[in-house]
């Protein structure tokens, strides 16, 4: 009997790991290369604003609503599958929409990509919910499953970027669409995860996906949620500007070099189960944020003289920065949320981080990047300007770190 139980548990772990691999393979396949495709493939630089703004917009709109569907109306794996199947069709036509918009056919690209992201962003929370509800020890098993998502992102970049060199073509969109369809169909074979509140009466607020907002009445979760949102503002600077900064600092392959950040993510994600119970939530989150300050500080110090080891070490810190804060945060959210509201709770986290935090961060970082780097004073070198720029996210992350450490109270029963 125990052997059969262990076999079923192992089979579930394998299925959930494949799901997580495909989830991030899809995103990594097209998101990394879309800037190259727009700038060098079709030479439509006007599309950059759309490419990097619709994700945060979508993240603010749809995750709570679809989390409600998974909590109350339909099995989680069905909601996930439908999102990816419909999303596959939309993603396939994204290159066509770019051409249409270039030919003056309205904002075709904006609306099609926004429609796709409205379906994709909720799946970040839904996959977390599926994993959490089908494993016994989230702090031990979730990082092991989640690491396959990072592997998927890396594999997509290596195949399409490094091996096929398809960044300037439509192939990344086509491959991502095929992977999305595959995951949509595969989702139907994932563990059946019934909505915990199916058939129960709901209020108007819950119908709109606002039920998880009640968790913010808990002081510790409120501090954690606000810190998660705020820390994504300096995070956006890393994703948006590091590759350009590294190119000007003399790195031959900035995109390839940044892959080491994802590799370090794998390493640190695998050691989270050993550290989670020993350090507790507060210290895991604090260490993660402290490494954000250190990373941007290294960028700032290494920029003027192009000190490559400082910049590379800053990239390698990405594993601690991301895993210790975001993966720990996802586990903490699952443990704090009532069983009937875990889908909406993960959706709320996506709204605050990938939505509000990234959106506001994009606006702030663009303002400072243009003012400090693009429109720098005469006589100021580009690398010196970059040093001044990186000092800003370092200061923001440092302020958030201090406030979080003072205000957050970690009780061992929370872990």
Number of C-alpha atoms within 10 A of each C-alpha: 6 7 8 9 10 11 12 12 14 12 13 17 19 13 18 24 20 20 26 24 23 25 26 23 25 27 21 23 29 24 17 19 22 23 20 18 21 21 15 14 15 16 14 16 13 11 19 14 10 15 17 17 17 22 21 25 20 23 29 24 16 24 31 30 21 29 30 28 22 30 26 24 18 18 20 29 24 21 22 27 23 18 24 28 21 18 23 27 16 20 25 20 17 22 20 15 22 21 15 15 16 18 9 9 12 12 15 18 23 19 15 19 23 21 17 22 23 24 25 27 26 30 25 21 26 26 21 23 26 23 24 21 17 17 16 12 11 20 23 19 17 26 21 19 24 25 23 22 24 23 20 23 23 22 18 23 27 17 14 21 19 15 9 11 14 18 24 19 19 20 18 28 25 20 20 26 27 18 22 28 22 17 26 26 17 17 25 17 13 19 18 14 18 17 20 18 18 15 9 8 9 12 10 9 11 17 15 14 26 18 20 23 15 11 19 14 9 11 13 18 18 16 17 23 19 17 23 24 21 21 24 23 25 26 22 23 22 20 12 14 15 19 18 12 21 23 13 16 21 12 18 11 12 17 19 16 16 19 18 19 22 22 17 19 23 22 14 22 23 19 14 24 19 11 17 19 14 13 15 17 25 20 17 22 27 20 16 23 27 18 23 29 24 18 26 27 22 24 30 25 20 22 25 17 11 20 15 17 12 18 24 20 16 22 24 21 21 25 22 26 26 23 27 26 24 17 21 24 20 23 21 18 20 20 16 18 18 13 14 16 25 28 36 30 31 27 31 30 25 27 26 22 26 24 27 20 25 28 23 18 22 22 14 16 23 16 11 16 21 12 14 19 19 12 11 16 12 6 6 11 12 19 20 19 21 25 24 19 22 28 17 19 26 22 15 16 24 19 13 19 22 13 12 21 16 8 12 18 15 14 11 12 6 11 16
